[in-house]
Amino acid sequence: MDDGDEPGVTYADAGVDIEAGDRAVDLIKDKVRSTYRPEVIGDIGGFGSLFAFPKDRYRDPVMVSSTDGVGTKAYLAQATGRFDTIGIDLVAMCVDDIVCQGAEPLYFLDYIAVGHLDPDHISQLVEGMAVGCRQAGCALIGGEMAAHPGSMEPGEFDIVGFAVGVVERDRIISGARIAPGDVLLGLPSPGLRSNGYSLARRVLLERAGRSLHEPAFSGAHHSLADELLEPSVIYASGVVALRDAVDVKGVAHITGGGIPGNLRRILPGTVDAVVRRQDWEAPRIFGEIQHLGGVSDEEMARVFNLGIGMIVVVSEADAFRSLDVLRDRGFRALRIGEVVAGEGRVRVEA
């Protein structure tokens, strides 16, 4: 370089701080290791993550996988600067999908994209994932951090998760054996989980002009931000325990599409599911959204879970035993309906 020439451009000049990435890795190492199962081989830093399949536990294993994100709930975490629970939501969305087919979650990977790599921000995101993985009983064995300066603003982020589990071939839960007389058990969800946030934001923040820092609703002792960032319950460990205790015929994760859209996915064409709305009380936030937005009953049921995050189908003979098993695992469950002869429809009764 001749005297007087401008210094060469560095990666940091372009908005990517490699040293910040190294600091982030140092901050998350112990959080990640806290999730390891005995099958994990090696440590953080390899080009690929190693997991020794527990072959002695299975006769005819089938791998089950899923990938998902948290949608625009990430916007609320960004708007409040609270990143410590959104990772729990990410794990929930993935592991609670694969458990619907009876799979025990084995391991989880993540992808984090940010506008500017802040090590503390990354540490909080991964802390939530580690908490979620410990709740689900799976190992957080790999991930990627990517800075996207120019395409994302500082403070912006998006996260994606990947879960892998296993189930014996003859124990796959498909819903095919659901029959008239079977019982629907609902596992309550205290908040919006991770679905319907675009509608919730449009109603609460834009149309109603609510502040995230004001009470969630009249008489509430917590803020609207607290309510909307309530982390998702992770049901996987309860469903796996139930699978091992009784004959589980079907499991539906209630996400986008609500109860009708998701329960329909597991029903044979010879039955209908009758869901009784009077058998549980929806969290108050749903009533706030409906009232302030003038949202119809049909639209609410199509977008939100209305307080039920997972539905399990068992025989009448196994209903009480199932409630006990779930309770022993720390999950409150309610009988919310039955299966009748029909054409594969979901009938929601007031």
Secondary structure by P-SEA (a helix, b strand, c coil): cccccccccccccccccaaaaaaaaaaaaaaaaaaccccccccccccbbbbccccccccbbbbbbccccccaaaaaaaaacccccaaaaaaaaaaaaaaccccccccccbbbbbccccaaaaaaaaaaaaaaaaaaccccccbbbbbbccccccccbbbbbbbbbccccccccccccccccbbbbbbbbccccccaaaaaaacccccccccccccccccccccaaaaaacccccaaaaaaaaaaccccccccccccccaaaaaaaaccccbbbbbbcccccccaaaaaaaaaacccaaaaaacccccccbbbbbcccaaaaaaaaaaaacbbbbbccccccccbbbbbcc
